[in-house]
Amino acid sequence: MKKAVSVFLILMLALSVYGQEEQKEVKEKKEKIGWKLGGILPATTYDSNLGFQYGAVAEFNNYGKPSVYPDYLDHIYTEISRYTKGSATYRFMFESNHLIPGVHLTSDLTYLPDQASHFYGYNGYESIFNSDWMDDDADDYRTSMFYRFKRNQFRFKNDFQGKLAGENFKWSAGFAFQNFKNSSVDIERLNKGKDIKLPSVTDMPGLFERYQVLGLISANEADGGWVNTVKAGIEWDNRDFRPNPMKGIWTELGFEVAPSFLGNDWGFSKFYFIYRQYFTLIKDDLSFAYRLNYQTTLSGDVPFFYQSQAITSMLTGTYSEGLGGSSTMRGVVKNRVIGNAYILGNFELRWKPVYFTLFNLDIYIGLNLFYDAGMTVKGIDLPADLSTTFSAAYPTENFSDYFNPGEEKLHQCVGVSIMPVINKNFVVAIDIGKALNEQDGNIGFSMGLNYLF
């Protein structure tokens, strides 16, 4: 069972009562000059399989001189956090609005070793998710690692944006070098220090191992490899304030290509379209925002571990993947929905009920209600004789326990987000979501940075 504790969150909530008396004063603009610490967030969680997490997240903003606050000229995000059994996040992100004249630059260097990456099969509801197989209290428990595999990801990603016409019509471009190293879960490592041991993948193979036996994951994909991409697109952006807009439209479309001359182990192309819009309901305090997203594979063969990557003009968090999880559908288990094309909708009512100051920092507590929904609209092709292949490989098991062809439909979740925000730019997001179908999980909890969109 997972538990999470944040010293930062407890402090923010404890001070919220005090802060209500100072709401009006804090709303006034205050000048901040030069580089300032945006905030520090300790990473203190526990996972029964991955162990204790320790580390910290920090952000720094350069407001310039004269000050452009609450906007910024430069932004640095750093995270170093690690679980005692090997999973970790090592990330450095730099963002600048002036380093290259007329160009908005983001550069991201990240290493993400993951001892238990999520894998639930292809095409959403066409693949059965049996939560009892991971529940050690259930009668038909198999292993808590049944829907997991080991994935270590290296990412060096650079995105650029510049003006095409006026202030709002822009071009976007970027390149990324990414390496994935995949394997079965290292059960021996996860079993260290545990009284109740996980079975080996030889004794109880998970879905990752079974898909290899069935030929749904090739030997080449199973090991991982390089996925190096270039992308180009256009966008319209007239948001009034990027970290949390109260009005405006931010929409973009583009293409991402993984060409062979960049040293790729696979070649493919994708198209993406994202539309976001923001409405003020009560000035400064209450807004409605939504995001619509469509992404599809245009050509080539995409490795299974890259199908979960959600393409955008720039990253707003450590991860940009799904469908399912903290960056797409917050009550659905991570990467539950994987296909060649998907649609996604996120709808949020955003409220800022509490403002206060602490140690000369402007702070507010936001509260969001959200509804997320998405599905595949173009699935990954499965062999016509898959049921025969399955019966030959696993004669004592039922094909219908794993596959449900033609049953994909809308995946949905609802939830609430608590958003402590420092100096209007350092945004902590605590999301609690509830899946509306048990095939998508139950309750999802995540803690990260920034508004979802």
C-alpha positions as CSV (number, residue, x, y, z in Angstrom):
1,M,0.0,0.0,0.0
2,K,1.3,3.4,-0.9
3,K,1.6,6.3,1.6
4,A,2.7,9.9,0.9
5,V,3.7,12.7,3.3
6,S,4.7,16.3,2.3
7,V,6.0,18.7,4.9
8,F,5.3,21.5,2.5
9,L,1.7,20.6,2.0
10,I,1.0,20.3,5.7
11,L,2.5,23.7,6.3
12,M,0.5,25.4,3.5
13,L,-2.8,24.0,4.7
14,A,-2.1,24.9,8.4
15,L,-1.5,28.5,7.4
16,S,-4.5,28.8,5.2
17,V,-6.8,29.9,8.0
18,Y,-4.5,32.7,9.0
19,G,-4.1,33.8,5.4
20,Q,-7.8,34.4,4.8
21,E,-7.5,37.8,6.6
22,E,-4.9,39.0,4.2
23,Q,-6.4,38.0,0.8
24,K,-7.0,41.6,-0.5
25,E,-3.5,42.9,0.3
26,V,-1.7,40.0,-1.4
27,K,-3.5,40.4,-4.6
28,E,-1.7,43.7,-5.2
29,K,1.3,43.4,-7.5
30,K,4.7,43.4,-5.7
31,E,8.0,44.0,-7.4
32,K,10.6,41.2,-7.3
33,I,13.9,41.9,-9.0
34,G,16.5,39.4,-10.4
35,W,16.9,35.8,-9.5
36,K,14.6,34.5,-6.7
37,L,14.0,31.1,-5.2
38,G,10.5,30.1,-6.4
39,G,10.1,27.3,-3.9
40,I,11.5,24.0,-2.5
41,L,9.4,20.9,-2.1
42,P,10.7,17.9,-0.2
43,A,10.2,14.5,-1.8
44,T,9.1,12.2,1.0
45,T,7.0,9.2,0.1
46,Y,6.9,5.5,0.7
47,D,5.9,2.6,-1.7
48,S,5.8,-0.9,-0.3
49,N,7.6,-2.3,-3.4
50,L,9.9,0.6,-4.3
51,G,10.9,1.6,-0.8
52,F,11.3,5.1,0.7
53,Q,11.7,8.1,-1.6
54,Y,14.0,11.0,-0.6
55,G,15.1,14.1,-2.3
56,A,13.8,17.6,-3.2
57,V,12.4,19.8,-6.0
58,A,13.5,23.4,-6.4
59,E,12.6,26.2,-8.8
60,F,14.3,29.5,-9.5
61,N,13.0,32.5,-11.5
62,N,14.8,35.5,-12.9
63,Y,12.3,38.5,-12.8
64,G,14.8,40.9,-14.4
65,K,15.7,44.5,-13.7
66,P,13.5,46.3,-14.1
67,S,11.1,43.6,-12.9
68,V,8.6,41.8,-15.1
69,Y,7.0,40.1,-12.1
70,P,4.8,38.0,-12.1
71,D,6.2,37.0,-15.5
72,Y,9.9,36.0,-15.6
73,L,12.8,36.1,-18.0
74,D,14.4,32.8,-17.0
75,H,13.2,29.7,-15.1
76,I,15.2,26.8,-13.7
77,Y,13.7,23.6,-12.4
78,T,15.7,20.9,-10.7
79,E,14.7,17.6,-9.1
80,I,16.7,14.9,-7.5
81,S,14.7,12.2,-5.8
82,R,15.3,8.5,-5.4
83,Y,13.6,5.4,-4.0
84,T,15.7,3.2,-1.9
85,K,15.2,0.3,-4.4
86,G,16.4,2.1,-7.5
87,S,13.6,4.1,-9.1
88,A,14.5,7.8,-9.3
89,T,14.1,11.2,-11.0
90,Y,17.1,13.3,-12.0
91,R,16.0,16.3,-13.9
92,F,17.3,19.8,-14.9
93,M,15.1,22.1,-17.0
94,F,16.1,25.6,-18.1
95,E,13.6,28.0,-19.7
96,S,14.4,31.4,-21.1
97,N,12.4,34.1,-22.8
98,H,15.4,36.3,-23.8
99,L,18.6,34.1,-24.2
100,I,17.9,33.8,-27.9
101,P,16.3,37.1,-29.0
102,G,12.7,36.6,-30.1
103,V,12.7,32.9,-29.1
104,H,11.2,31.1,-26.2
105,L,13.6,28.2,-25.3
106,T,13.1,25.2,-23.0
107,S,15.9,22.7,-22.5
108,D,15.4,19.5,-20.5
109,L,18.0,17.0,-19.4
110,T,16.5,14.0,-17.5
111,Y,17.2,10.5,-16.4
112,L,14.3,8.4,-15.1
113,P,15.2,4.9,-13.9
114,D,12.0,3.1,-13.1
115,Q,12.0,-0.3,-11.5
116,A,8.2,-0.8,-12.0
117,S,6.9,1.0,-15.1
118,H,3.3,0.5,-15.9
119,F,2.1,-1.7,-18.8
120,Y,-1.5,-2.8,-19.2
121,G,-1.6,-4.0,-22.8
122,Y,-2.9,-2.4,-26.0
123,N,-6.1,-0.5,-27.0
124,G,-7.6,0.3,-23.6
125,Y,-10.6,-1.8,-22.7
126,E,-9.7,-4.4,-25.4
127,S,-7.1,-5.5,-22.8
128,I,-8.4,-6.7,-19.5
129,F,-7.1,-5.2,-16.3
130,N,-7.5,-7.5,-13.3
131,S,-6.6,-5.6,-10.2
132,D,-7.0,-8.8,-8.0
133,W,-3.9,-10.3,-9.7
134,M,-1.9,-7.5,-8.0
135,D,-3.7,-7.5,-4.6
136,D,-2.0,-9.8,-2.1
137,D,-5.2,-10.0,-0.1
138,A,-7.2,-11.3,-3.1
139,D,-7.9,-15.1,-3.6
140,D,-6.5,-15.0,-7.1
141,Y,-3.4,-12.9,-6.4
142,R,-0.5,-13.5,-8.7
143,T,2.1,-10.8,-8.1
144,S,2.0,-7.0,-7.5
145,M,4.4,-6.7,-10.4
146,F,2.1,-8.4,-12.9
147,Y,1.5,-5.2,-14.9
148,R,5.0,-3.8,-14.5
149,F,8.3,-3.9,-16.3
150,K,11.7,-2.2,-15.8
151,R,12.2,1.0,-17.9
152,N,15.2,3.3,-17.7
153,Q,14.7,6.5,-19.8
154,F,17.3,9.1,-20.7
155,R,16.0,12.3,-22.3
156,F,17.6,15.4,-23.8
157,K,14.9,17.5,-25.2
158,N,15.0,21.1,-26.6
159,D,11.9,23.1,-27.7
160,F,11.8,26.5,-29.4
161,Q,9.0,29.0,-30.1
162,G,9.0,32.3,-32.0
163,K,6.6,34.8,-33.5
164,L,5.2,34.3,-37.0
165,A,2.8,37.3,-37.0
166,G,1.8,39.7,-34.2
167,E,2.2,38.7,-30.6
168,N,0.1,35.5,-30.6
169,F,0.7,33.5,-33.8
170,K,3.8,31.5,-33.4
171,W,6.0,28.7,-34.9
172,S,7.3,25.9,-32.8
173,A,10.2,23.4,-33.3
174,G,12.3,21.0,-31.4
175,F,14.5,18.0,-31.2
176,A,14.9,15.2,-28.6
177,F,17.4,12.4,-28.0
178,Q,15.9,9.6,-25.9
179,N,17.1,6.2,-24.9
180,F,15.0,3.5,-23.3
181,K,16.4,0.4,-21.6
182,N,13.7,-2.2,-20.9
183,S,13.7,-5.5,-19.1
184,S,11.7,-7.6,-16.8
185,V,11.3,-6.3,-13.2
186,D,14.3,-6.9,-11.1
187,I,12.5,-9.1,-8.5
188,E,15.6,-9.9,-6.5
189,R,16.3,-6.3,-5.9
190,L,12.7,-5.5,-4.9
191,N,12.6,-8.5,-2.5
192,K,15.6,-7.2,-0.5
193,G,14.5,-6.5,3.1
194,K,10.9,-7.9,2.6
195,D,9.4,-10.6,4.7
196,I,6.8,-11.6,2.0
197,K,8.7,-12.1,-1.2
198,L,7.5,-11.4,-4.8
199,P,7.6,-14.4,-7.1
200,S,10.2,-14.4,-9.8
201,V,9.1,-13.7,-13.4
202,T,10.1,-17.3,-14.2
203,D,7.6,-18.6,-11.7
204,M,5.0,-15.9,-12.4
205,P,5.5,-14.0,-15.7
206,G,3.8,-10.7,-15.9
207,L,2.0,-9.1,-18.9
208,F,5.3,-7.8,-20.3
209,E,6.8,-11.3,-20.5
210,R,3.5,-12.8,-21.8
211,Y,3.3,-10.3,-24.7
212,Q,6.8,-11.3,-25.8
213,V,5.8,-15.0,-25.8
214,L,2.7,-14.1,-27.9
215,G,4.7,-12.0,-30.3
216,L,3.0,-8.7,-29.4
217,I,6.3,-7.3,-28.2
218,S,9.2,-8.0,-30.4
219,A,12.7,-8.9,-29.0
220,N,13.9,-5.5,-30.4
221,E,11.2,-3.6,-28.5
222,A,11.6,-5.6,-25.4
223,D,15.2,-4.4,-24.9
224,G,14.4,-0.7,-25.8
225,G,16.7,1.5,-27.8
226,W,17.1,5.0,-29.2
227,V,14.1,7.2,-30.2
228,N,15.5,10.5,-31.6
229,T,12.9,12.9,-33.0
230,V,12.5,16.3,-34.6
231,K,9.2,18.2,-34.6
232,A,7.7,21.4,-36.1
233,G,4.4,23.1,-35.7
234,I,2.4,26.3,-35.3
235,E,0.4,27.6,-32.4
236,W,-1.8,30.4,-31.2
237,D,-1.3,31.7,-27.7
238,N,-3.0,34.7,-26.1
239,R,-3.1,33.5,-22.5
240,D,-2.9,36.4,-20.0
241,F,-0.6,34.5,-17.6
242,R,1.1,31.2,-18.5
243,P,1.3,29.5,-15.0
244,N,-2.4,29.8,-14.4
245,P,-4.3,31.7,-17.2
246,M,-7.7,33.4,-16.4
247,K,-8.5,34.0,-20.0
248,G,-7.3,33.2,-23.5
249,I,-6.7,30.4,-26.0
250,W,-3.6,28.2,-26.4
251,T,-3.8,25.9,-29.3
252,E,-1.1,24.1,-31.3
253,L,-0.7,21.4,-34.0
254,G,2.4,19.8,-35.4
255,F,4.3,16.8,-36.6
256,E,7.0,14.7,-34.9
257,V,9.3,12.5,-37.0
258,A,11.8,9.8,-36.0
259,P,14.0,9.6,-39.1
260,S,16.5,6.8,-39.6
261,F,19.5,9.2,-40.2
262,L,19.3,10.3,-36.5
263,G,20.4,6.8,-35.4
264,N,16.9,5.5,-34.6
265,D,16.1,1.9,-34.0
266,W,12.6,2.6,-35.4
267,G,11.2,5.1,-38.0
268,F,7.8,6.7,-37.7
269,S,5.9,9.9,-37.8
270,K,3.1,11.3,-35.7
271,F,0.6,14.3,-35.8
272,Y,-0.8,16.1,-32.7
273,F,-3.4,18.8,-32.1
274,I,-4.1,20.4,-28.8
275,Y,-6.7,23.1,-28.0
276,R,-6.9,24.8,-24.6
277,Q,-9.2,27.6,-23.6
278,Y,-9.6,29.6,-20.4
279,F,-12.6,31.6,-19.1
280,T,-12.8,34.1,-16.2
281,L,-16.0,33.5,-14.0
282,I,-15.0,35.7,-11.1
283,K,-12.2,38.1,-11.6
284,D,-8.8,36.8,-10.3
285,D,-10.5,34.0,-8.3
286,L,-12.6,31.6,-10.3
287,S,-12.1,30.3,-13.9
288,F,-13.1,27.4,-16.1
289,A,-10.5,25.8,-18.4
290,Y,-10.5,22.9,-20.8
291,R,-8.1,21.0,-23.0
292,L,-8.9,18.8,-26.1
293,N,-6.1,16.7,-27.5
294,Y,-5.8,14.4,-30.6
295,Q,-2.7,12.4,-31.5
296,T,-2.2,9.8,-34.2
297,T,0.5,7.8,-35.9
298,L,0.9,8.7,-39.5
299,S,3.5,6.2,-40.7
300,G,6.0,3.6,-39.6
301,D,6.1,1.3,-36.6
302,V,6.2,2.8,-33.1
303,P,7.7,0.7,-30.3
304,F,5.3,-0.1,-27.6
305,F,7.1,1.9,-24.9
306,Y,6.9,5.1,-27.0
307,Q,3.2,4.8,-27.8
308,S,2.5,6.3,-24.3
309,Q,4.4,9.5,-25.0
310,A,2.1,12.6,-25.4
311,I,3.6,15.1,-27.8
312,T,3.5,18.9,-27.0
313,S,5.3,22.0,-28.0
314,M,7.0,22.1,-24.6
315,L,7.0,20.0,-21.4
316,T,5.1,21.4,-18.4
317,G,6.1,18.5,-16.0
318,T,8.5,15.6,-15.6
319,Y,6.3,13.3,-17.6
320,S,4.2,13.8,-20.7
321,E,2.6,10.4,-21.2
322,G,-0.6,8.4,-20.9
323,L,-3.4,8.0,-21.5
324,G,-3.9,7.5,-17.7
325,G,-1.8,9.1,-15.0
326,S,-1.0,12.5,-13.6
327,S,-0.5,14.3,-17.0
328,T,-3.6,13.0,-18.8
329,M,-6.3,11.2,-16.8
330,R,-5.6,11.7,-13.1
331,G,-7.9,8.9,-11.7
332,V,-7.0,6.3,-14.3
333,V,-3.9,4.0,-13.7
334,K,-0.8,5.3,-15.5
335,N,-0.6,4.4,-19.2
336,R,-3.8,2.4,-19.1
337,V,-4.8,3.4,-22.7
338,I,-2.2,2.8,-25.4
339,G,-3.0,2.9,-29.2
340,N,-2.0,4.3,-32.5
341,A,-4.4,7.3,-32.1
342,Y,-6.3,8.8,-29.1
343,I,-8.6,11.6,-28.1
344,L,-8.4,13.3,-24.7
345,G,-10.5,15.9,-22.9
346,N,-9.7,17.6,-19.6
347,F,-12.2,20.0,-17.9
348,E,-11.4,22.0,-14.8
349,L,-13.1,24.5,-12.5
350,R,-10.3,26.5,-10.9
351,W,-10.8,28.4,-7.6
352,K,-8.4,30.5,-5.5
353,P,-10.1,30.9,-2.2
354,V,-7.1,31.7,0.1
355,Y,-4.3,34.2,-0.2
356,F,-1.6,35.1,2.4
357,T,2.0,36.1,2.8
358,L,4.7,34.1,4.6
359,F,8.4,35.1,4.9
360,N,7.8,37.8,2.3
361,L,6.4,35.2,-0.2
362,D,3.0,35.7,-1.9
363,I,1.0,32.5,-1.5
364,Y,-2.4,31.3,-2.5
365,I,-4.2,27.9,-2.1
366,G,-6.0,26.8,-5.2
367,L,-8.8,24.3,-5.4
368,N,-9.8,22.6,-8.7
369,L,-12.6,20.2,-9.6
370,F,-11.8,18.1,-12.7
371,Y,-13.3,15.7,-15.2
372,D,-10.9,13.8,-17.5
373,A,-11.9,11.5,-20.4
374,G,-10.2,9.8,-23.3
375,M,-10.0,6.7,-25.5
376,T,-8.1,5.2,-28.4
377,V,-9.7,5.9,-31.8
378,K,-7.1,3.8,-33.8
379,G,-5.9,0.7,-32.1
380,I,-2.6,-1.2,-32.4
381,D,-3.2,-4.1,-34.8
382,L,-3.3,-7.6,-33.2
383,P,-2.8,-10.9,-35.1
384,A,-6.0,-12.5,-36.4
385,D,-5.0,-15.8,-34.9
386,L,-4.1,-14.4,-31.5
387,S,-6.6,-16.6,-29.6
388,T,-5.1,-19.7,-31.2
389,T,-1.5,-18.5,-30.4
390,F,-2.7,-17.8,-26.8
391,S,-4.2,-21.2,-26.3
392,A,-1.1,-22.9,-27.6
393,A,1.2,-20.9,-25.3
394,Y,-1.1,-20.9,-22.2
395,P,-3.4,-23.9,-22.5
396,T,-4.6,-23.7,-18.9
397,E,-5.7,-20.1,-19.1
398,N,-8.5,-18.2,-20.7
399,F,-8.1,-15.8,-23.6
400,S,-11.0,-13.7,-22.3
401,D,-9.1,-13.0,-19.1
402,Y,-6.6,-11.0,-21.1
403,F,-8.3,-9.7,-24.3
404,N,-11.7,-8.3,-25.1
405,P,-11.7,-7.3,-28.8
406,G,-13.9,-4.5,-30.0
407,E,-14.8,-3.2,-26.5
408,E,-12.9,0.1,-26.3
409,K,-15.0,3.0,-25.1
410,L,-14.5,6.3,-23.2
411,H,-12.4,6.1,-20.1
412,Q,-13.5,8.6,-17.5
413,C,-12.5,10.0,-14.1
414,V,-13.4,12.8,-11.7
415,G,-11.5,14.4,-8.9
416,V,-10.1,17.3,-7.0
417,S,-6.8,19.1,-7.0
418,I,-5.2,21.2,-4.2
419,M,-2.8,23.8,-5.5
420,P,-0.5,25.6,-3.1
421,V,1.2,28.4,-5.2
422,I,4.2,30.6,-4.2
423,N,4.9,33.9,-6.0
424,K,2.3,32.9,-8.6
425,N,4.9,30.7,-10.5
426,F,5.8,27.8,-8.1
427,V,2.8,25.7,-8.4
428,V,2.4,22.4,-6.4
429,A,-0.3,20.1,-7.7
430,I,-1.9,17.5,-5.4
431,D,-4.4,15.5,-7.5
432,I,-6.9,12.9,-6.2
433,G,-8.9,11.3,-8.9
434,K,-11.6,8.6,-9.0
435,A,-11.9,6.2,-12.0
436,L,-15.5,5.7,-13.1
437,N,-14.8,2.1,-14.3
438,E,-13.0,-0.5,-12.2
439,Q,-11.1,-1.6,-15.3
440,D,-9.3,1.7,-15.0
441,G,-8.3,1.3,-11.3
442,N,-9.9,3.0,-8.3
443,I,-8.4,6.0,-6.6
444,G,-5.4,7.8,-8.1
445,F,-3.2,10.1,-6.0
446,S,-0.3,12.1,-7.5
447,M,1.8,15.0,-6.4
448,G,3.8,17.2,-8.8
449,L,4.2,20.7,-10.1
450,N,2.2,23.0,-12.3
451,Y,-1.3,23.2,-13.5
452,L,-2.1,20.4,-15.9
453,F,-2.5,22.8,-18.8
